[in-house]
Amino acid sequence: MTDGGPACTEDTLRDLVEVVSGPETALAERLSRVVAPFVAHDALLILAADAAGVRRSGTGDRAFVEGVSPLELDELRRGIPAGTARRGELGVAGERVPTLQALSRNGALVVVARPGPGQDSVVLQMWNLVALRVQQRADQALPDYLQHARVSSGARMEALGELTDEYSTTLESVLAALRSATLDDRAARQTAVRLAAEGMVHLRTAGDRARAFTEEPVTTAFERLRDDLRPLVRYRDLDVQFVEPPVDGRPLPSEVAHGARAVVRGCILALIDRPDVTRVRVQWDCDGTNLLVDLRDDGPGDVSDASSVLQPARQRVHALNGRLAVSATPGWGTEISVVIPLDPPHAAGTAGWDLRPRETQVLSRLVAGERNREIAQALGISENTVKFHVARIFRSLGVDTRAQAAAAVLERAHYLARPADGAGFGLPRAEA
């Protein structure tokens, strides 16, 4: 599209400052006002690029804002090269809506509906600036949000899994009934079987899409890390070496991928703050259970395990129930090793809630994101018994949902209360 149109002025820059400094709840509305002189539109949608990747905000035409799901936005994001903008269409309520889609260099998506002719490249550069600031604010926030992101992610997947199981069971029963020889209308039965089978495929596909939405391939996460680090080292005589993770590594939960990138950025900033550092090596690996991060420099080797410059990174690692260790050799450099579990942490601090030993076991697995069926199988009890325990847990904790229960437990198990030996937040072992 053409880039002819109004030029960026002092007023435009002032408006951009208001966008990046204002509250997150006003981000979409303020950005829409800044973009409008360069590309007219009637709605704007944003998909965040941080730990809470499911966060979607929008402004303008209500039908468009509410008609595009987070899953559709995520699929769109995966099909656009980072740092580019393009024109396309989205299906909304049976209508093909023209859109301008821009993906920032750090993976945040903005979509404007029914765009007029204008300066698409200017909109992209504005979005690059705004998205980078949003990411920086997330990095600077207290790391508690990573814990809550883990809780929300587990609760979403649990709810989806139970919904899928429920409908699958229903459809399987319908199929069994319609295949019965006691039914006379063969054509109707065959049609119903076909429709029911399609419904099952659709539900299972929805489950796969939602899992893909809350997870990120480890290679994609590492490539985004590489992009994030380019501005940090562009104006320094620094050689950053990347050791690629295995291509078949387990996908990372979105909050782990974001948290790990923030940790690496923070660690590298701490390491390269010394003028003697000329080379940094970054390696990611995955053992199926944990994300393994290793950073090494060729500096003076004077960064200790208790160094205050690593405190922000350490807090984020702890918020994800991980471990960070520093090994420095004077004259040879510093090595930082990080281990981050891929599964949500178990709960802690249940004393005072008057839970029975079995309920403590159920709560631990509930916080880890397990469904009733999985809990029943693991503990050797029936699903109805699990439901009974869950109901009593809710009453004891004063909550109404699983997500609230998990959030209450993790709130009590604040990351600063970690044991000194880094053993994690495990619940006290309860006997059956």
Sequence and secondary structure as in RCSB ss.txt:
>XXXX:A:sequence
MTDGGPACTEDTLRDLVEVVSGPETALAERLSRVVAPFVAHDALLILAADAAGVRRSGTGDRAFVEGVSPLELDE
LRRGIPAGTARRGELGVAGERVPTLQALSRNGALVVVARPGPGQDSVVLQMWNLVALRVQQRADQALPDYLQHAR
VSSGARMEALGELTDEYSTTLESVLAALRSATLDDRAARQTAVRLAAEGMVHLRTAGDRARAFTEEPVTTAFERL
RDDLRPLVRYRDLDVQFVEPPVDGRPLPSEVAHGARAVVRGCILALIDRPDVTRVRVQWDCDGTNLLVDLRDDGP
GDVSDASSVLQPARQRVHALNGRLAVSATPGWGTEISVVIPLDPPHAAGTAGWDLRPRETQVLSRLVAGERNREI
AQALGISENTVKFHVARIFRSLGVDTRAQAAAAVLERAHYLARPADGAGFGLPRAEA
>XXXX:A:secstr
    S    HHHHHHHHHHHHS GGGHHHHHHHHHTTTS  SEEEEE  SSSTT EEEEE HHHHHHS HHHHHH
HHHTS TTEEEEEEEEETTEEEEEEEEE TTS EEEEES  SS HHHHHHHHHHHHHHHHHHHHHS THHHHHHH
HHHHHHHHHHHHHHHHHHHHHHHHHHHHT TT   HHHHHHHHHHHHHHHHHHHHHHHHHHHHTEE HHHHHHHH
HHHHHHHHTTS  EEEEE   TT   EEHHHHHHHHHHHHHHHHHHTTSTT  EEEEEEEE SSEEEEEEEE S 
    TT GGGHHHHHHHHHTT EEEEEEETTTEEEEEEEEESS       TTS   HHHHHHHHHHHTT  HHHH
HHHHT  HHHHHHHHHHHHHHHT SSHHHHHHHHHHHS GGG  TT           
